[in-house]
Each structure stands twice: as C-alpha cells, then as structure tokens.
Amino acid sequence: MSNYPVAYKQSPPVKRNRLSVLFRALLMIPHYIWAFFYAIGAFVVVVIAWFAILFTGRWPAGMYEFTAGFQRFTGRLTAYTYLIVDTYPPFDGGEHPEYPVQVIIPPPKPEYSRLKTFFRPILAIPIAIVQYFFSLWLFVVAIALWFCGVFAGRTSPGLTEAMRMPMAYYVRANAYFYLITEDWPPFDPGSN
C-alpha cells in the first residue's frame, strides 16, 4: 500500500444497468457542461495559488478546498465516463463517502516548497506523458466494459480491476498538476 497523500478507491458493480451503459455519452452531457465552468474556476484558482505558494509557501485555505473539490468531482466524473461505476455522480466537489468512487485528499500541508512549485510546469511533463498513455488504457478497457455492460448486463471484476491502477495514477497526476501534492504520483494503486 502506498503512503501517497492522495488516495483513490473504487467499488465498481458487477451487475450493470444496460440502458445507463448504452446511453452513457448522453448522460454525461450535463456533467461536462458543468465541468467546463468548474474547470475555468479551478484553473484560475490554481494560477493564483501558484503565486501564493511562491511568495508565502502556503496554500490559501479556501482556494485549497475549492481545488480539492474540483479534484474529487473530476475523479468521480472520470470514473463514470470510463464505466467504472454506474451511479450518476454528484455535481459538487464534496467528499460523498457513499459514492462508489472516492478521491481522498488530505488537508493542505503547513508549508510547500517554493522551488518545486516554481518548476512544476516543467516537472509535470513526464507525468503528463504517462497520464496520456494511461488515458488510452482507460479508454480501451472502457470499450470492453461498454460491450459487456450492454450485451451481458454485467462486467467481470477483472475488467474493472484493470482500471484501478491507471485511474489511481490519473487522479494523483491531476493532484500534482493542481499543486495539491508535491510528490510525483506512484504507480501503486493502493491507498494510504
């Protein structure tokens, strides 16, 4: 198990709602409209936080919670998009412990490295490349999940388990991009 500060947990179903799986692309439209505006706000907050961390070494508390909420929202939306879960995700960034996908984010650290923050755009390049390849992996397995869900009405635990490691990396990479954590994301799908 990893001691990485950002954890990803999933509890996918085996039995699937065929209609929900079949029309997933249509069901996601309202979320993606909301995600567009939420992402603009999160981008602005992260840019401001980048400067705040550079000058003070600290995350402004309200800004951190907003960004952490966006991270939780996008983690759930990504899991729903890639058919890991069938439960319609909430539109907010709350923790929602009842939801079958959890993105657990700790409170902000008391102090952040100004140097790591300054060079984050460069340090994030290899992570973005790995995240891209994992997104291809997620897409390919999601196609298999879609066919199984639509035609069989169920998916094997092996297929959804194949999503755990790339999803954990995907979520943790975003936490790195959003300045929530300073450490490179591990390939370990475990949680702390």
Backbone as a chain_set.jsonl record, in Angstrom:
{"seq": "MSNYPVAYKQSPPVKRNRLSVLFRALLMIPHYIWAFFYAIGAFVVVVIAWFAILFTGRWPAGMYEFTAGFQRFTGRLTAYTYLIVDTYPPFDGGEHPEYPVQVIIPPPKPEYSRLKTFFRPILAIPIAIVQYFFSLWLFVVAIALWFCGVFAGRTSPGLTEAMRMPMAYYVRANAYFYLITEDWPPFDPGSN", "coords": {"N": [[0.828, -1.19, 0.0], [0.439, 2.204, -0.7], [1.821, 5.255, 0.617], [1.089, 7.628, -0.345], [-0.205, 10.936, -0.405], [-2.694, 11.513, -1.687], [-5.483, 9.581, -2.23], [-7.074, 6.984, -4.084], [-10.054, 5.223, -4.406], [-12.139, 2.544, -5.392], [-15.304, 0.973, -5.859], [-16.628, -0.867, -7.832], [-19.631, -1.973, -9.545], [-20.792, -5.316, -10.364], [-23.068, -6.273, -11.68], [-24.757, -4.557, -14.236], [-26.523, -1.632, -15.344], [-28.054, -1.793, -18.242], [-29.182, 0.18, -19.971], [-28.169, 2.575, -18.891], [-25.458, 2.187, -19.378], [-25.468, 1.923, -22.177], [-26.377, 4.463, -23.036], [-24.475, 6.195, -22.004], [-22.812, 8.278, -22.968], [-24.643, 10.304, -23.616], [-25.79, 10.742, -21.106], [-23.735, 11.943, -19.76], [-23.518, 14.548, -20.639], [-24.727, 16.859, -19.187], [-22.985, 16.929, -16.982], [-20.498, 17.401, -18.174], [-20.874, 19.929, -19.232], [-21.159, 21.409, -16.873], [-18.633, 20.775, -15.79], [-16.918, 22.117, -17.513], [-17.216, 24.854, -16.808], [-16.57, 24.713, -14.096], [-13.938, 23.867, -14.311], [-12.727, 26.127, -15.437], [-12.893, 27.917, -13.294], [-11.329, 26.452, -11.444], [-8.856, 26.439, -12.744], [-8.172, 29.174, -12.691], [-8.008, 29.537, -9.913], [-5.883, 27.773, -9.282], [-3.753, 28.988, -10.643], [-3.576, 31.436, -9.254], [-3.032, 30.374, -6.731], [-0.547, 29.244, -7.263], [1.114, 31.494, -7.424], [0.696, 32.434, -4.804], [1.805, 30.345, -3.265], [4.428, 30.513, -4.148], [5.209, 32.979, -3.046], [4.494, 32.872, -0.314], [4.727, 30.255, 0.563], [2.591, 28.785, 1.283], [-0.7, 27.351, 0.862], [-3.619, 29.164, 0.193], [-6.356, 28.692, 2.32], [-9.22, 28.473, 1.61], [-9.032, 28.413, -1.151], [-7.593, 26.105, -1.534], [-9.431, 24.15, -0.68], [-11.433, 24.506, -2.612], [-10.07, 23.685, -4.937], [-9.428, 21.044, -4.214], [-12.013, 20.054, -4.081], [-12.74, 20.259, -6.779], [-10.978, 18.38, -7.779], [-11.984, 16.016, -6.584], [-14.538, 15.967, -7.78], [-13.883, 15.722, -10.565], [-12.548, 13.281, -10.489], [-14.61, 11.466, -9.814], [-16.298, 11.933, -12.005], [-14.68, 11.13, -14.149], [-14.416, 8.4, -13.571], [-17.075, 7.619, -13.91], [-17.407, 8.256, -16.599], [-15.619, 6.466, -17.824], [-16.929, 4.119, -17.332], [-16.512, 2.768, -14.937], [-18.149, 2.917, -12.777], [-21.74, 2.86, -12.278], [-23.391, 4.564, -10.967], [-24.834, 7.711, -10.978], [-22.833, 10.563, -10.899], [-22.436, 13.04, -8.257], [-22.893, 16.619, -8.595], [-21.207, 18.293, -7.236], [-18.186, 19.173, -5.349], [-17.934, 17.824, -2.987], [-17.144, 15.358, -0.4], [-18.644, 12.9, -0.33], [-18.962, 10.078, 0.865], [-20.589, 7.888, 0.374], [-20.542, 7.383, -2.322], [-19.469, 5.182, -4.964], [-16.869, 5.647, -5.879], [-14.032, 7.037, -4.545], [-12.131, 9.906, -3.944], [-9.649, 10.751, -2.035], [-8.45, 13.399, -0.276], [-5.975, 14.991, 1.548], [-5.814, 17.527, 4.195], [-4.343, 20.806, 3.515], [-0.755, 21.015, 3.428], [1.378, 22.383, 6.001], [3.472, 23.853, 4.944], [4.804, 24.505, 1.732], [7.099, 23.608, -0.857], [8.749, 26.172, -2.382], [10.471, 26.125, -4.532], [9.886, 23.66, -5.854], [7.293, 24.273, -6.567], [7.666, 26.451, -8.283], [9.001, 25.252, -10.449], [7.106, 23.466, -11.303], [5.534, 23.394, -13.776], [7.435, 22.376, -15.594], [8.397, 20.073, -14.309], [6.131, 18.54, -14.395], [5.843, 17.515, -16.937], [6.836, 14.812, -17.667], [4.985, 13.339, -16.159], [2.565, 14.061, -17.296], [2.86, 12.84, -19.777], [2.909, 10.089, -19.098], [0.374, 9.972, -17.949], [-1.207, 10.431, -20.198], [-0.805, 8.035, -21.677], [-1.943, 6.256, -19.893], [-4.555, 7.157, -20.023], [-5.265, 6.271, -22.535], [-5.215, 3.529, -22.066], [-7.314, 3.37, -20.187], [-9.425, 4.113, -21.862], [-9.501, 2.02, -23.768], [-10.082, -0.233, -22.153], [-12.513, 0.663, -21.184], [-14.103, 0.497, -23.46], [-14.344, -2.287, -23.704], [-15.705, -2.728, -21.288], [-18.059, -1.386, -21.896], [-19.2, -2.934, -23.996], [-19.546, -5.388, -22.608], [-21.271, -4.524, -20.555], [-23.527, -3.607, -21.986], [-24.333, -5.831, -23.58], [-24.192, -8.135, -21.929], [-25.082, -7.267, -19.499], [-23.595, -7.165, -17.259], [-20.316, -6.901, -15.77], [-17.028, -8.2, -15.621], [-15.216, -8.59, -12.562], [-12.506, -8.505, -13.018], [-12.127, -6.867, -15.264], [-12.927, -4.306, -14.331], [-11.12, -4.091, -12.292], [-8.818, -3.847, -13.735], [-8.878, -1.211, -14.293], [-8.207, 0.133, -11.991], [-5.423, 0.798, -11.265], [-4.53, 2.561, -13.448], [-6.483, 4.577, -13.132], [-6.034, 5.444, -10.506], [-3.481, 6.511, -10.833], [-4.076, 8.507, -12.709], [-5.8, 10.23, -11.271], [-4.085, 10.998, -9.177], [-2.036, 12.193, -10.622], [-3.372, 14.43, -11.594], [-3.765, 15.719, -9.139], [-1.157, 16.404, -8.62], [-0.672, 18.171, -10.764], [-2.479, 20.172, -10.068], [-1.297, 21.289, -7.879], [-1.835, 20.224, -5.395], [-0.405, 18.211, -4.222], [3.113, 17.618, -3.739], [4.66, 15.572, -4.554], [5.724, 13.173, -6.972], [3.333, 11.143, -8.64], [2.764, 7.77, -7.579], [2.973, 4.469, -9.118], [1.591, 2.618, -7.817], [-1.521, 1.287, -7.059], [-2.721, 1.249, -4.598], [-4.148, 2.619, -1.568], [-3.656, 5.024, 1.084]], "CA": [[0.0, 0.0, 0.0], [1.167, 3.448, -0.858], [1.612, 6.319, 1.596], [0.884, 8.852, -1.109], [-1.264, 11.688, 0.282], [-3.979, 11.484, -2.386], [-5.878, 8.182, -2.402], [-8.181, 6.66, -4.988], [-10.699, 3.953, -4.073], [-13.302, 2.256, -6.233], [-16.125, -0.197, -5.543], [-17.498, -0.976, -9.006], [-20.616, -3.048, -9.54], [-20.651, -6.383, -11.353], [-24.298, -6.171, -12.469], [-24.819, -3.233, -14.845], [-27.754, -1.121, -15.925], [-27.751, -1.766, -19.678], [-29.544, 1.475, -20.567], [-27.205, 3.565, -18.417], [-24.206, 1.947, -20.103], [-25.696, 2.201, -23.603], [-26.52, 5.905, -23.274], [-23.552, 6.907, -21.108], [-22.34, 9.53, -23.583], [-25.707, 11.31, -23.464], [-25.973, 11.017, -19.686], [-22.608, 12.748, -19.268], [-23.551, 15.913, -21.172], [-24.862, 17.901, -18.165], [-21.774, 16.987, -16.161], [-19.402, 18.029, -18.909], [-21.151, 21.367, -19.31], [-20.775, 21.949, -15.561], [-17.189, 20.599, -15.634], [-16.257, 23.173, -18.276], [-17.188, 26.076, -15.993], [-15.839, 24.381, -12.867], [-12.52, 23.821, -14.686], [-12.247, 27.509, -15.595], [-12.676, 28.415, -11.928], [-10.196, 25.744, -10.844], [-7.625, 26.921, -13.39], [-7.869, 30.499, -12.131], [-7.604, 29.345, -8.518], [-4.553, 27.148, -9.247], [-2.772, 30.01, -11.043], [-3.418, 32.349, -8.112], [-2.362, 29.612, -5.679], [0.86, 29.088, -7.651], [1.79, 32.709, -6.96], [0.621, 32.482, -3.335], [2.789, 29.404, -2.731], [5.76, 31.061, -4.431], [5.535, 34.101, -2.165], [4.281, 32.6, 1.113], [4.985, 28.855, 0.882], [1.343, 28.205, 1.793], [-1.929, 27.377, 0.067], [-4.758, 29.817, 0.853], [-7.244, 27.599, 2.754], [-10.431, 28.361, 0.798], [-8.639, 28.057, -2.513], [-7.204, 24.693, -1.497], [-10.644, 23.332, -0.608], [-12.083, 24.592, -3.917], [-9.299, 22.847, -5.855], [-9.631, 19.662, -3.783], [-13.368, 19.704, -4.513], [-12.693, 20.033, -8.224], [-10.28, 17.105, -7.957], [-12.933, 14.947, -6.256], [-15.571, 15.977, -8.82], [-13.361, 15.167, -11.816], [-12.259, 11.858, -10.272], [-15.872, 10.731, -9.931], [-16.786, 12.059, -13.38], [-13.834, 10.288, -14.999], [-14.804, 7.005, -13.307], [-18.377, 7.414, -14.54], [-17.169, 8.314, -18.041], [-14.952, 5.232, -18.249], [-17.798, 2.991, -16.989], [-16.086, 2.064, -13.737], [-19.346, 2.894, -11.937], [-22.999, 3.199, -12.938], [-24.079, 5.569, -10.154], [-24.677, 9.071, -11.507], [-22.029, 11.307, -9.926], [-22.953, 14.336, -7.812], [-22.351, 17.763, -9.321], [-20.361, 19.143, -6.391], [-16.871, 18.659, -5.0], [-17.944, 17.252, -1.634], [-16.494, 14.054, -0.258], [-19.621, 11.859, -0.673], [-18.441, 8.737, 1.189], [-21.495, 6.837, -0.122], [-20.333, 7.168, -3.747], [-18.561, 4.04, -5.126], [-15.506, 6.08, -6.175], [-13.579, 8.027, -3.569], [-10.847, 10.59, -4.109], [-9.395, 11.228, -0.676], [-7.432, 14.445, -0.32], [-5.708, 15.465, 2.908], [-5.763, 18.987, 4.328], [-3.079, 21.331, 2.98], [0.441, 20.944, 4.269], [1.674, 23.696, 6.587], [4.469, 24.558, 4.137], [5.092, 23.91, 0.428], [8.375, 24.003, -1.436], [8.628, 27.22, -3.407], [11.243, 25.691, -5.695], [9.091, 22.651, -6.567], [6.139, 24.967, -7.137], [8.131, 27.272, -9.405], [9.346, 24.396, -11.588], [6.047, 22.479, -11.532], [5.17, 23.191, -15.196], [8.457, 21.551, -16.253], [8.421, 18.776, -13.629], [4.899, 17.808, -14.702], [5.84, 16.997, -18.314], [6.84, 13.332, -17.733], [3.743, 12.84, -15.566], [1.521, 14.25, -18.315], [3.063, 11.817, -20.816], [2.437, 8.815, -18.537], [-1.073, 10.085, -17.797], [-1.783, 10.276, -21.531], [-0.832, 6.613, -22.019], [-2.948, 5.62, -19.03], [-5.89, 7.514, -20.516], [-5.516, 5.331, -23.643], [-5.514, 2.26, -21.399], [-8.666, 3.51, -19.65], [-10.357, 4.156, -22.984], [-9.607, 0.678, -24.361], [-10.809, -1.098, -21.219], [-13.895, 1.169, -21.134], [-14.818, -0.073, -24.608], [-14.678, -3.656, -23.311], [-16.747, -2.611, -20.266], [-19.293, -0.964, -22.562], [-19.773, -4.105, -24.671], [-20.018, -6.331, -21.583], [-22.414, -3.934, -19.866], [-24.7, -3.529, -22.866], [-24.783, -7.127, -24.079], [-24.321, -9.139, -20.871], [-25.692, -6.68, -18.311], [-22.657, -7.321, -16.137], [-18.906, -6.824, -16.141], [-16.205, -9.022, -14.733], [-14.383, -7.814, -11.636], [-11.173, -8.348, -13.608], [-12.112, -5.688, -16.141], [-12.928, -3.067, -13.539], [-9.856, -4.052, -11.538], [-7.808, -3.356, -14.682], [-8.988, 0.25, -14.313], [-7.794, 0.711, -10.702], [-4.092, 1.422, -11.273], [-4.46, 3.77, -14.276], [-7.331, 5.628, -12.555], [-5.319, 5.992, -9.344], [-2.416, 7.369, -11.359], [-4.722, 9.645, -13.36], [-6.27, 11.131, -10.208], [-2.92, 11.524, -8.458], [-1.339, 13.107, -11.535], [-4.113, 15.699, -11.553], [-3.456, 16.365, -7.855], [0.168, 17.011, -8.798], [-0.84, 19.324, -11.657], [-3.247, 21.212, -9.37], [-0.473, 21.731, -6.75], [-2.332, 19.66, -4.141], [0.713, 17.461, -3.666], [4.406, 17.96, -4.347], [5.373, 14.343, -4.903], [5.298, 12.514, -8.188], [2.393, 10.058, -8.32], [3.304, 6.407, -7.729], [2.201, 3.551, -9.962], [0.891, 1.758, -6.872], [-2.934, 1.689, -6.996], [-3.211, 1.212, -3.23], [-4.411, 3.879, -0.882], [-2.999, 5.08, 2.384]], "C": [[0.872, 1.254, 0.0], [0.864, 4.412, 0.285], [1.419, 7.65, 0.898], [-0.302, 9.613, -0.514], [-2.633, 11.67, -0.395], [-4.312, 10.026, -2.694], [-7.055, 8.082, -3.359], [-8.725, 5.296, -4.587], [-11.906, 3.776, -4.977], [-13.982, 0.979, -5.755], [-17.112, -0.385, -6.687], [-18.49, -2.116, -8.893], [-20.248, -4.133, -10.555], [-21.863, -6.329, -12.281], [-24.423, -4.732, -12.96], [-26.22, -2.905, -15.335], [-27.474, -0.927, -17.417], [-28.064, -0.419, -20.329], [-28.568, 2.563, -20.158], [-25.876, 3.424, -19.157], [-24.369, 2.33, -21.575], [-25.708, 3.703, -23.891], [-25.587, 6.756, -22.414], [-23.11, 8.248, -21.691], [-23.387, 10.638, -23.448], [-25.894, 11.701, -22.009], [-24.888, 11.934, -19.124], [-22.695, 14.209, -19.684], [-23.737, 16.973, -20.092], [-23.613, 18.047, -17.284], [-20.626, 17.682, -16.894], [-19.635, 19.516, -19.143], [-20.738, 22.02, -17.996], [-19.259, 21.874, -15.373], [-16.412, 21.679, -16.376], [-16.123, 24.444, -17.43], [-16.412, 25.871, -14.692], [-14.332, 24.39, -13.152], [-11.944, 25.22, -14.884], [-11.952, 28.095, -14.22], [-11.469, 27.77, -11.281], [-8.877, 26.208, -11.451], [-7.213, 28.275, -12.809], [-7.359, 30.368, -10.7], [-6.191, 28.758, -8.436], [-3.472, 28.155, -9.658], [-2.524, 30.986, -9.9], [-2.67, 31.643, -6.981], [-0.884, 29.415, -5.994], [1.648, 30.308, -7.176], [1.8, 32.795, -5.437], [1.653, 31.547, -2.716], [4.197, 29.914, -2.982], [6.153, 32.134, -3.424], [5.408, 33.77, -0.683], [4.642, 31.179, 1.524], [3.744, 28.134, 1.382], [0.222, 28.319, 0.774], [-2.951, 28.21, 0.815], [-5.857, 28.773, 1.091], [-8.483, 27.43, 1.864], [-10.133, 27.939, -0.625], [-8.25, 26.581, -2.591], [-8.444, 23.813, -1.51], [-11.404, 23.358, -1.935], [-11.399, 23.657, -4.912], [-9.445, 21.368, -5.499], [-11.024, 19.183, -4.191], [-13.43, 19.432, -6.003], [-12.026, 18.694, -8.526], [-11.214, 15.924, -7.654], [-14.007, 14.826, -7.34], [-15.062, 15.328, -10.101], [-12.987, 13.699, -11.674], [-13.509, 11.004, -10.421], [-16.396, 10.764, -11.365], [-15.977, 11.185, -14.336], [-14.19, 8.82, -14.813], [-16.149, 6.685, -13.955], [-18.227, 7.375, -16.067], [-16.585, 6.998, -18.554], [-15.675, 3.973, -17.778], [-17.306, 2.17, -15.8], [-17.271, 1.917, -12.788], [-20.569, 3.235, -12.784], [-23.74, 4.314, -12.205], [-23.767, 6.955, -10.692], [-23.925, 9.921, -10.487], [-22.682, 12.626, -9.502], [-22.245, 15.475, -8.55], [-21.396, 18.61, -8.489], [-19.032, 18.464, -6.08], [-16.789, 18.096, -3.602], [-17.337, 15.861, -1.607], [-17.401, 12.888, -0.639], [-19.094, 10.445, -0.412], [-19.329, 7.593, 0.706], [-21.26, 6.518, -1.595], [-19.304, 6.052, -3.948], [-17.144, 4.386, -5.581], [-15.155, 7.189, -5.198], [-12.227, 8.594, -3.995], [-10.602, 11.276, -2.771], [-8.196, 12.167, -0.71], [-7.214, 14.967, 1.097], [-5.811, 16.992, 2.987], [-4.428, 19.514, 3.774], [-1.935, 21.178, 3.977], [0.694, 22.329, 4.872], [2.627, 24.534, 5.721], [4.699, 23.783, 2.843], [6.422, 24.438, -0.087], [8.145, 25.032, -2.536], [9.343, 26.81, -4.688], [10.469, 24.661, -6.521], [7.874, 23.294, -7.226], [6.547, 25.764, -8.362], [8.377, 26.42, -10.65], [8.265, 23.371, -11.931], [5.681, 22.324, -13.003], [6.174, 22.306, -15.948], [8.462, 20.145, -15.649], [7.211, 17.912, -13.982], [4.896, 17.167, -16.09], [5.889, 15.474, -18.363], [5.551, 12.719, -17.179], [2.607, 12.963, -16.573], [1.644, 13.208, -19.42], [2.557, 10.461, -20.331], [0.921, 8.85, -18.4], [-1.782, 9.915, -19.151], [-1.887, 8.796, -21.91], [-1.824, 5.848, -21.141], [-4.361, 5.977, -19.476], [-6.254, 6.64, -21.721], [-5.909, 3.964, -23.096], [-6.963, 2.295, -20.882], [-9.705, 3.463, -20.765], [-10.577, 2.765, -23.574], [-10.388, -0.26, -23.44], [-12.268, -0.648, -21.103], [-14.717, 0.646, -22.308], [-15.241, -1.511, -24.291], [-15.788, -3.646, -22.253], [-18.09, -2.247, -20.894], [-19.969, -2.165, -23.23], [-20.31, -5.125, -23.663], [-21.264, -5.797, -20.889], [-23.672, -3.932, -20.703], [-25.217, -4.925, -23.22], [-24.987, -8.18, -22.987], [-25.031, -8.595, -19.633], [-24.847, -6.822, -17.065], [-21.236, -7.177, -16.659], [-18.104, -7.658, -15.155], [-15.422, -8.125, -13.786], [-12.966, -7.592, -12.19], [-11.066, -7.124, -14.507], [-12.08, -4.397, -15.341], [-11.665, -2.957, -12.696], [-8.72, -3.567, -12.437], [-7.817, -1.833, -14.779], [-8.385, 0.901, -13.066], [-6.455, 1.454, -10.775], [-4.035, 2.643, -12.197], [-5.34, 4.903, -13.742], [-6.653, 6.27, -11.352], [-4.213, 6.926, -9.812], [-3.005, 8.645, -11.96], [-5.153, 10.692, -12.328], [-5.088, 11.775, -9.494], [-2.1, 12.469, -9.331], [-2.041, 14.458, -11.551], [-3.858, 16.439, -10.251], [-2.079, 17.033, -7.923], [0.071, 18.261, -9.679], [-1.511, 20.487, -10.936], [-2.546, 21.706, -8.108], [-0.94, 21.191, -5.404], [-1.23, 18.875, -3.443], [1.985, 17.842, -4.404], [5.15, 16.743, -4.872], [4.823, 13.742, -6.183], [4.36, 11.366, -7.836], [3.04, 8.693, -8.515], [2.428, 5.587, -8.686], [1.395, 2.573, -9.102], [-0.57, 2.193, -6.775], [-3.486, 1.739, -5.58], [-3.442, 2.593, -2.655], [-3.749, 3.844, 0.473], [-3.918, 4.678, 3.486]], "O": [[1.919, 1.305, 0.646], [-0.227, 4.383, 0.853], [1.578, 8.7, 1.521], [-1.306, 8.997, -0.155], [-3.647, 11.802, 0.291], [-3.531, 9.323, -3.335], [-7.906, 8.968, -3.431], [-7.971, 4.334, -4.444], [-12.608, 4.738, -5.291], [-13.329, 0.034, -5.31], [-18.3, -0.098, -6.536], [-18.224, -3.113, -8.222], [-19.484, -3.888, -11.489], [-21.722, -6.338, -13.504], [-24.22, -3.793, -12.191], [-26.995, -3.791, -15.692], [-26.749, -0.011, -17.806], [-27.287, 0.065, -21.153], [-28.178, 3.387, -20.984], [-25.249, 4.419, -19.519], [-23.5, 2.989, -22.147], [-25.118, 4.158, -24.872], [-25.889, 7.916, -22.131], [-23.044, 9.244, -20.971], [-23.038, 11.79, -23.191], [-26.132, 12.871, -21.708], [-25.106, 12.621, -18.126], [-21.989, 15.04, -19.113], [-22.963, 17.931, -20.07], [-23.241, 19.154, -16.896], [-19.878, 18.457, -16.299], [-18.676, 20.281, -19.242], [-20.059, 23.047, -17.988], [-18.66, 22.813, -14.849], [-15.356, 22.11, -15.912], [-15.046, 25.033, -17.35], [-15.685, 26.76, -14.249], [-13.545, 24.864, -12.332], [-10.79, 25.468, -14.533], [-10.898, 28.693, -14.002], [-10.669, 28.451, -10.639], [-7.884, 26.352, -10.737], [-6.047, 28.489, -12.477], [-6.384, 31.018, -10.324], [-5.388, 29.196, -7.612], [-2.388, 28.165, -9.075], [-1.376, 31.324, -9.612], [-1.79, 32.227, -6.349], [-0.054, 29.418, -5.085], [2.723, 30.17, -6.593], [2.806, 33.186, -4.845], [2.311, 31.914, -1.742], [5.07, 29.766, -2.127], [7.306, 32.191, -2.995], [6.14, 34.331, 0.132], [4.845, 30.915, 2.71], [3.83, 27.001, 1.854], [0.187, 29.232, -0.051], [-3.14, 27.976, 2.009], [-6.241, 28.054, 0.168], [-8.753, 26.318, 1.412], [-10.899, 27.191, -1.232], [-8.537, 25.899, -3.575], [-8.508, 22.84, -2.261], [-11.961, 22.339, -2.343], [-12.066, 22.925, -5.644], [-9.573, 20.529, -6.39], [-11.191, 18.034, -4.6], [-14.09, 18.492, -6.444], [-12.457, 17.965, -9.419], [-11.226, 14.941, -8.395], [-14.346, 13.722, -7.767], [-15.74, 14.47, -10.667], [-13.095, 12.943, -12.64], [-13.485, 9.956, -11.066], [-16.879, 9.756, -11.88], [-16.542, 10.567, -15.238], [-14.26, 8.072, -15.789], [-16.334, 5.592, -14.491], [-18.851, 6.553, -16.737], [-17.007, 6.483, -19.589], [-15.108, 2.881, -17.817], [-17.652, 0.995, -15.675], [-17.388, 0.916, -12.081], [-20.452, 3.819, -13.861], [-24.631, 4.941, -12.778], [-22.606, 7.334, -10.844], [-24.333, 9.995, -9.328], [-23.393, 13.253, -10.287], [-21.138, 15.305, -9.062], [-20.827, 19.569, -9.01], [-18.785, 17.332, -6.495], [-15.693, 17.907, -3.075], [-17.052, 15.267, -2.646], [-16.909, 11.939, -1.249], [-18.812, 9.702, -1.351], [-18.877, 6.451, 0.633], [-21.728, 5.487, -2.079], [-18.347, 5.972, -3.178], [-16.296, 3.497, -5.66], [-15.897, 8.16, -5.049], [-11.309, 7.857, -4.356], [-11.265, 12.254, -2.427], [-7.094, 11.793, -1.112], [-8.172, 15.344, 1.772], [-5.885, 17.666, 1.959], [-3.489, 18.74, 3.587], [-2.13, 21.208, 5.192], [0.267, 23.336, 4.307], [2.594, 25.763, 5.76], [4.779, 22.555, 2.853], [6.818, 25.566, 0.208], [7.425, 24.775, -3.501], [8.883, 27.108, -5.79], [10.4, 24.772, -7.745], [7.476, 22.899, -8.322], [5.844, 25.752, -9.372], [8.014, 26.807, -11.76], [8.492, 22.495, -12.766], [5.525, 21.189, -13.454], [5.783, 21.564, -16.85], [8.523, 19.151, -16.372], [7.269, 16.686, -13.877], [4.022, 16.352, -16.384], [5.055, 14.874, -19.043], [5.083, 11.696, -17.677], [1.778, 12.061, -16.687], [0.632, 12.743, -19.944], [1.857, 9.761, -21.063], [0.25, 7.862, -18.703], [-2.852, 9.31, -19.216], [-2.924, 8.349, -22.402], [-2.466, 4.903, -21.6], [-5.275, 5.169, -19.317], [-7.423, 6.304, -21.908], [-6.827, 3.322, -23.607], [-7.736, 1.365, -21.115], [-10.752, 2.835, -20.613], [-11.713, 2.379, -23.848], [-11.258, -0.999, -23.901], [-13.161, -1.48, -20.943], [-15.91, 0.382, -22.157], [-16.372, -1.904, -24.58], [-16.708, -4.462, -22.313], [-19.134, -2.744, -20.471], [-21.167, -2.387, -23.052], [-21.402, -5.663, -23.844], [-22.213, -6.547, -20.661], [-24.76, -4.219, -20.202], [-26.422, -5.168, -23.161], [-25.868, -9.03, -23.112], [-25.525, -9.367, -18.811], [-25.327, -6.624, -15.949], [-20.991, -7.317, -17.857], [-18.479, -7.794, -13.991], [-15.011, -7.027, -14.161], [-12.315, -6.601, -11.859], [-10.048, -6.432, -14.514], [-11.296, -3.496, -15.639], [-11.195, -1.854, -12.418], [-7.77, -2.947, -11.96], [-6.87, -1.235, -15.29], [-8.084, 2.094, -13.08], [-6.374, 2.619, -10.384], [-3.534, 3.685, -11.775], [-4.982, 6.073, -13.883], [-6.689, 7.49, -11.19], [-4.028, 8.007, -9.253], [-2.482, 9.737, -11.739], [-4.899, 11.885, -12.494], [-5.1, 12.979, -9.238], [-1.531, 13.439, -8.831], [-1.392, 15.504, -11.526], [-3.745, 17.664, -10.253], [-1.872, 18.101, -7.348], [0.67, 19.29, -9.367], [-1.161, 21.647, -11.157], [-3.135, 22.466, -7.339], [-0.477, 21.663, -4.365], [-1.138, 18.878, -2.216], [1.947, 18.323, -5.537], [6.162, 16.878, -5.56], [3.622, 13.792, -6.448], [4.573, 10.685, -6.833], [3.768, 8.473, -9.482], [1.302, 5.966, -9.009], [0.604, 1.789, -9.627], [-0.842, 3.347, -6.444], [-4.601, 2.217, -5.371], [-2.985, 3.599, -3.197], [-3.333, 2.791, 0.956], [-3.519, 4.671, 4.65]]}, "num_chains": 1, "name": "protein.A"}
